[in-house]
Amino acid sequence: MSGYLGDRAVVLGAGMAGLLTARVLADAYAQVLVVERDRVSGPAAPRRGVPQGRHVHGLLARGQQILDELFPGFTEEMTDAGVPTGDLGQLRWFFHGRRLQPAGTGLVCVSATRPLLEHRVRERVRALPGVSFLEEHDILDLVTTPDRGRVTGVRVRHRTEGGAEEVLESDLVVDATGRGSRTPVWLEQLGYSRPDEERIKIDLTYTTRIYRLPGEEVLRGDLSINPVSSPTHRRGAFLSRIEGDRCIVSLTGVLGDSPPTDPDGFLEFARSLPVPDVYEAIRDAEPLTDPVSFHYPTSVRRRYERLGRFPDRLLVTGDAVCSFNPVYGQGMTVAALEALTLREHLRRGAHPSPLPFLKDVSGVIDVPWQTSAGSDLGFPEVEGPRSPAVRLANAYVGLVHAAAARDGAVTRTFMRVAGLVDPMGELMRPRMLLRVLRGAWGLSSPGEERQPRTADV
């Protein structure tokens, strides 16, 4: 059709990566069909295909900016719907048991549950001309040309018993099915090589419960309380205000330390955290749900960009390429950055070429992966290569955290870098380096300091 690269693109998966992919494809293809195994129409609710959907989700600041770019007015819409918001640097952050000095960053944190966030994005995508959803369908395999050089569609089947198979012809197929992606298997079946994989086993467990707090004074006006786990303080938590005058609490344990799912055990785990803030907030609160757990064993990065051959008209994005430790909140934001990368390729006026696209996606992933994988390698039990660069980076970030406990300017810069808004180099500028060294000077080792240095607010 005139003005489009092709008649139809098919997106596999209706999670955040698939939705943002569909958004940018809608500008380049007459029809965009999103195929999903779950039922996604209807009100916002957790779904089977997003097992972490019942737990605290973090959309980094850069991800929020991209949502506003792709869906103008999105943040305002969420605020008008009653979703709490605040400045990222004004949250109650604890690293190594120390409270970071609050600081204004100019970055908005929107504290919505994953189901609500995904629902709002999905409804904006659904309203786009030419976009439709095919729900409750299993994705069976790819359809290709006889020489297997180009993907021409995908074979699907309705999930009802005896559901009929159907071939969805397409000018482009994008796999956004998440960490369970079958693209490596499909490549092997088609005579291509599987991608190499990098794995970091962290053996993380989230256990989550939703509460109604007894009053505003409990949080003292804060949007969230986040004692982040570290090699010196391994148990962590995220407590966030959410829509409907509620709060959600996710307790985190690594390397097999699983927060309990019984109510008494849940509270005892909260009391064992290196700071008392989370326990004090929920001990007298009204539980609205039973505790529920989610296990995340291993971060996985698939190195598609290193392959020498790849079938044309097939792309891979989101967790299907790289699944990050969710503690760092990077997954949705990286998916958003990858959607912008796809938009750049589409604007070249031709169907995206897979390997150049996957190489650019790898560039998007590099810094977040180095951050999360490097931080996980700070735990001595985590297996993986520790280059001098990884050891040096971990040591310096530890100094940054220590200095930020005294210096709000360090907090501001750290949060803008962690939010993927500013480059990592901002933490290494001479003036910031001096502030970090000066701020960290004289503080005891985090392993020796069991109680946080809480700053005046």
C-alpha positions in Angstrom: 0.0 0.0 0.0 1.2 3.5 -0.8 3.3 5.1 1.9 4.0 1.8 3.7 7.0 -0.6 3.6 4.6 -3.5 3.5 1.0 -4.7 4.0 1.4 -6.5 7.3 3.9 -7.0 10.1 3.3 -9.7 12.8 4.5 -9.2 16.4 4.8 -12.3 18.6 4.0 -11.4 22.2 1.8 -8.6 23.7 4.1 -7.7 26.6 5.8 -4.3 26.8 8.4 -5.2 24.2 5.7 -6.4 21.8 3.5 -3.4 22.4 6.2 -0.8 21.9 7.3 -2.7 18.8 3.8 -2.6 17.4 3.7 1.1 18.1 6.6 1.9 15.8 5.6 -0.7 13.2 2.2 1.0 12.9 3.9 3.9 11.2 5.5 1.7 8.5 3.1 -1.2 7.8 -0.6 -1.0 6.7 -1.5 -3.7 9.3 0.2 -4.8 12.5 -1.1 -8.0 14.1 0.0 -8.8 17.7 -0.2 -12.5 18.5 -0.5 -13.4 22.2 -1.1 -16.7 24.0 -2.9 -15.1 26.9 -6.1 -13.2 26.9 -5.2 -9.5 27.1 -8.4 -7.7 26.4 -10.4 -6.4 29.4 -9.4 -4.7 32.6 -5.9 -4.5 33.9 -5.0 -7.8 35.7 -1.9 -10.0 36.2 -1.5 -12.6 33.5 0.3 -15.9 33.2 2.6 -14.7 30.4 4.1 -12.1 32.8 5.0 -14.1 35.9 6.6 -11.1 37.5 3.5 -9.0 36.9 2.3 -9.4 40.5 5.5 -7.9 41.9 7.0 -4.4 42.1 8.0 -3.2 38.6 10.4 -0.4 37.9 10.2 1.7 34.7 13.4 3.6 34.6 13.3 7.4 33.8 14.4 7.0 30.2 11.7 4.4 29.7 9.1 6.9 31.0 10.4 9.6 28.6 10.1 7.2 25.7 6.5 6.4 26.6 5.7 10.1 26.5 7.5 10.3 23.1 5.6 7.4 21.6 2.3 8.2 23.3 2.0 11.9 23.9 0.5 12.8 27.3 1.0 9.3 28.7 2.5 10.4 32.1 -0.2 13.0 32.5 -2.8 10.3 31.7 -1.4 8.1 34.4 -1.3 10.9 36.9 -4.9 11.8 36.1 -5.9 8.2 36.7 -4.6 8.4 40.3 -1.2 6.8 39.9 1.3 8.2 42.4 4.3 10.0 41.0 7.5 11.6 42.4 11.1 12.5 41.6 13.4 9.5 41.2 16.0 11.1 43.5 13.5 11.9 46.3 12.6 8.3 47.0 13.9 6.6 50.1 16.8 4.7 48.7 19.2 2.5 50.8 22.4 1.0 49.4 24.7 -1.1 51.7 22.3 -0.2 54.5 22.9 3.5 54.1 20.2 6.1 53.2 21.1 8.1 50.1 20.7 11.9 50.5 17.5 12.9 48.6 18.1 15.1 45.6 15.9 16.5 42.8 16.8 14.9 39.5 14.0 16.3 37.3 13.1 12.6 36.5 9.6 11.4 37.0 8.9 8.1 38.7 5.4 6.7 37.9 4.5 4.2 40.6 2.0 1.9 38.7 1.6 -1.8 38.9 2.8 -3.7 35.9 -0.7 -4.8 34.9 -2.0 -1.2 34.9 1.0 0.1 33.0 0.8 -2.6 30.4 -3.0 -2.1 30.1 -2.6 1.6 29.5 0.1 1.1 26.9 -2.0 -1.7 25.2 -5.0 0.5 25.0 -3.0 3.3 23.3 -1.6 0.7 20.8 -5.0 -0.9 20.2 -6.3 2.6 19.2 -3.8 3.0 16.4 -5.1 2.6 12.8 -4.3 -0.8 11.4 -3.3 -2.5 14.7 -5.2 -5.6 15.9 -4.6 -8.4 18.5 -4.9 -12.1 18.1 -5.3 -13.4 21.6 -5.2 -17.0 23.1 -3.1 -18.4 20.3 0.0 -20.6 20.5 2.8 -19.8 18.2 3.9 -23.0 16.5 6.7 -22.2 14.1 7.9 -19.9 11.4 7.0 -20.1 7.7 9.7 -19.5 5.2 10.6 -19.4 1.5 11.7 -22.8 0.1 15.3 -21.9 0.5 14.7 -20.9 4.1 16.3 -17.6 3.5 13.3 -15.4 4.2 10.5 -15.6 6.8 7.1 -15.2 5.2 4.8 -15.7 8.1 4.1 -17.7 11.2 1.9 -20.7 12.0 -0.4 -20.4 15.0 -3.1 -22.4 16.7 -6.0 -21.3 18.9 -5.5 -22.5 22.4 -9.0 -24.1 22.7 -9.0 -27.9 22.6 -8.9 -29.0 18.9 -8.2 -25.4 17.8 -7.4 -25.1 14.2 -4.0 -24.1 12.8 -3.6 -21.0 10.8 -0.8 -19.4 8.8 -0.4 -15.7 9.2 1.4 -14.3 6.2 3.6 -11.3 6.9 6.2 -9.0 5.4 8.0 -8.9 8.7 7.9 -11.0 11.9 9.2 -9.7 15.2 9.8 -12.1 18.1 9.0 -10.3 21.4 7.9 -13.5 23.3 10.3 -13.0 26.2 13.0 -15.2 27.8 11.1 -18.3 26.7 11.6 -17.3 23.0 11.8 -20.3 20.6 13.9 -18.4 18.0 17.1 -20.3 18.9 15.2 -23.5 18.2 13.6 -22.2 15.0 17.0 -21.1 13.7 18.5 -24.6 14.3 15.5 -26.2 12.6 16.0 -24.0 9.6 19.7 -24.8 9.3 21.1 -21.7 11.0 23.3 -21.6 14.1 21.9 -20.9 17.5 23.2 -17.7 19.2 25.8 -18.0 21.9 24.5 -17.2 25.4 25.9 -15.4 28.4 24.4 -16.4 31.7 24.7 -15.0 35.2 23.0 -17.2 37.8 21.7 -15.0 40.7 18.9 -17.3 42.0 16.6 -14.4 42.9 13.2 -14.7 44.6 10.6 -12.0 45.0 7.8 -12.4 47.5 5.1 -9.8 47.3 2.1 -8.6 49.2 -0.2 -5.6 48.7 -1.4 -3.6 51.7 -3.6 -0.7 52.7 -1.5 1.5 55.0 -3.1 2.8 58.3 -2.4 6.4 57.4 -0.3 8.9 55.4 2.1 9.4 58.3 3.5 5.9 57.9 5.5 6.8 54.8 6.0 10.4 55.8 5.0 11.5 52.3 7.5 9.3 50.5 6.6 7.5 47.3 8.7 4.4 48.0 11.2 2.8 50.4 13.9 0.8 48.7 16.6 -1.0 50.7 18.5 -2.6 47.7 20.2 -5.9 48.2 24.0 -6.0 47.9 26.9 -8.3 48.8 27.1 -6.7 52.2 23.3 -6.7 52.9 21.8 -9.5 50.8 18.2 -9.1 51.7 16.3 -6.3 50.1 12.9 -4.9 49.4 10.9 -2.5 47.4 7.9 -0.8 48.9 5.9 1.5 46.6 2.7 3.5 46.7 0.4 2.3 43.9 -2.9 3.3 42.5 -6.0 2.9 44.7 -4.4 4.2 48.0 -2.5 1.0 48.4 1.2 0.0 48.6 2.9 -3.0 47.2 5.9 -4.7 49.0 8.3 -7.0 47.2 10.9 -8.7 49.5 14.0 -9.9 47.6 16.4 -12.7 48.4 19.3 -13.9 46.3 21.4 -17.1 46.0 18.6 -19.3 47.3 17.5 -17.1 50.2 13.7 -17.1 49.5 11.4 -14.7 51.3 8.6 -16.8 52.9 5.0 -16.9 51.6 3.4 -17.4 55.0 2.2 -14.1 56.6 4.3 -14.4 59.8 7.4 -15.4 57.8 6.9 -12.5 55.4 6.9 -10.0 58.3 9.9 -11.7 59.9 11.9 -11.4 56.7 10.9 -7.7 56.5 12.1 -7.2 60.1 15.5 -8.9 59.2 16.3 -6.2 56.5 19.3 -4.0 57.3 16.9 -1.0 57.9 13.6 -1.0 59.8 11.7 1.3 57.5 9.8 -1.4 55.5 8.9 -3.5 58.5 7.7 -0.4 60.5 5.5 0.6 57.5 3.7 -2.7 57.1 3.6 -4.3 60.6 0.2 -2.6 61.4 -1.0 -2.3 57.8 -4.0 -4.2 56.4 -3.0 -7.0 54.0 -5.1 -7.1 50.9 -3.5 -10.1 49.2 -1.6 -13.2 50.3 2.1 -13.3 49.8 3.1 -14.7 46.4 6.5 -15.6 45.1 8.4 -15.3 41.8 11.7 -17.1 41.1 14.3 -15.7 38.7 17.2 -18.1 38.3 19.5 -16.6 35.7 20.0 -13.5 33.6 20.5 -14.5 29.9 22.0 -12.5 27.0 21.7 -14.1 23.5 24.4 -12.9 21.2 22.4 -12.8 17.9 24.6 -10.0 16.6 27.6 -12.4 16.4 25.8 -14.8 14.0 27.1 -14.9 10.4 23.7 -15.8 8.9 20.2 -14.9 9.8 16.9 -15.3 7.9 15.6 -12.2 6.3 12.3 -10.5 7.6 12.8 -11.8 11.2 13.7 -9.6 14.1 14.1 -10.4 17.8 13.6 -7.8 20.7 13.1 -7.4 24.4 13.7 -10.3 26.8 13.9 -12.6 23.8 17.4 -11.1 23.3 18.4 -10.2 26.8 16.6 -11.0 30.1 18.0 -8.8 33.0 17.9 -9.4 36.7 14.7 -7.6 37.5 16.1 -6.0 40.7 17.7 -3.3 38.5 14.4 -2.4 36.7 16.0 -2.4 33.2 13.9 -4.7 31.1 11.0 -2.4 30.1 13.3 0.6 29.5 15.7 -1.4 27.3 12.7 -2.7 25.3 11.7 0.9 24.8 15.1 1.9 23.6 15.1 -1.1 21.2 11.7 0.2 19.8 13.4 3.5 19.1 16.2 1.6 17.4 13.7 -0.2 15.2 12.1 3.1 14.3 15.4 4.4 13.1 15.8 1.3 10.9 12.3 1.6 9.5 12.9 5.3 8.6 15.6 4.2 6.2 12.8 3.3 3.8 13.2 -0.5 3.6 12.3 -3.6 5.6 14.9 -3.8 8.4 17.8 -6.0 7.8 18.1 -8.4 10.7 21.8 -8.5 11.5 22.4 -4.7 11.3 19.3 -4.3 13.5 20.5 -6.9 16.0 24.0 -5.3 16.2 22.4 -2.0 17.0 20.2 -3.7 19.6 23.4 -5.2 21.1 24.7 -1.6 21.5 21.6 -0.6 23.4 22.0 -3.6 25.7 25.8 -3.2 26.4 25.7 -0.7 29.3 22.6 -2.0 31.1 24.1 -5.6 30.9 27.4 -4.4 32.1 25.7 -2.7 35.0 23.5 -5.6 36.1 25.8 -8.5 35.3 28.7 -6.6 36.9 26.7 -5.9 40.0 25.7 -9.5 40.4 29.3 -10.6 40.0 29.9 -8.6 43.2 28.4 -11.5 45.1 31.4 -13.9 45.5 29.2 -17.0 45.0 27.9 -15.9 41.5 29.8 -17.7 38.8 31.3 -15.7 35.9 34.4 -13.9 34.7 35.5 -11.0 36.8 37.7 -8.8 34.6 39.8 -6.0 36.2 37.3 -3.6 34.6 34.4 -5.3 36.4 36.2 -5.3 39.7 37.2 -1.6 39.3 33.7 -0.6 38.3 32.1 -2.4 41.3 34.6 -0.8 43.7 33.9 2.7 42.3 30.1 2.2 42.4 30.5 1.3 46.1 32.3 4.6 46.6 29.5 6.4 44.7 26.9 4.8 47.0 28.9 5.8 50.1 29.3 9.4 48.9 25.7 9.7 48.0 24.8 9.0 51.6 26.3 12.4 52.4 26.1 14.4 49.1 22.8 14.9 47.2 24.7 16.0 44.1 26.2 12.5 43.9 22.7 11.0 44.4 21.4 13.2 41.6 24.1 12.1 39.1 23.9 8.5 40.1 20.1 8.4 39.7 20.3 10.0 36.2 22.9 7.4 35.2 21.0 4.5 36.7 17.8 5.8 35.0 19.6 5.4 31.6 19.1 9.2 31.0 22.8 10.3 31.3 25.8 8.3 30.2 28.0 6.4 32.6 30.8 8.9 32.0 28.9 11.5 34.0 30.0 9.6 37.2 33.6 9.8 36.0 33.9 13.5 35.3 36.8 15.1 37.4 34.4 17.3 39.5 32.2 14.3 40.2 35.1 12.0 40.9 36.4 14.5 43.5 32.9 14.7 45.2 32.8 10.9 45.3 36.2 10.5 46.9 35.5 13.3 49.3 32.1 12.0 50.2 33.2 8.4 50.8 36.3 9.4 52.8 36.2 8.2 56.4 33.0 6.1 56.1 33.3 2.6 57.6 33.1 -0.4 55.4 29.5 -1.2 54.5 30.0 -4.7 55.8 30.8 -3.2 59.2 28.0 -0.7 59.3 24.8 -2.5 60.0 22.5 0.5 60.5 21.9 3.1 57.8 23.0 6.7 58.0 19.6 8.3 57.6 19.7 11.9 56.2 17.4 14.6 57.4 14.5 15.1 54.9 
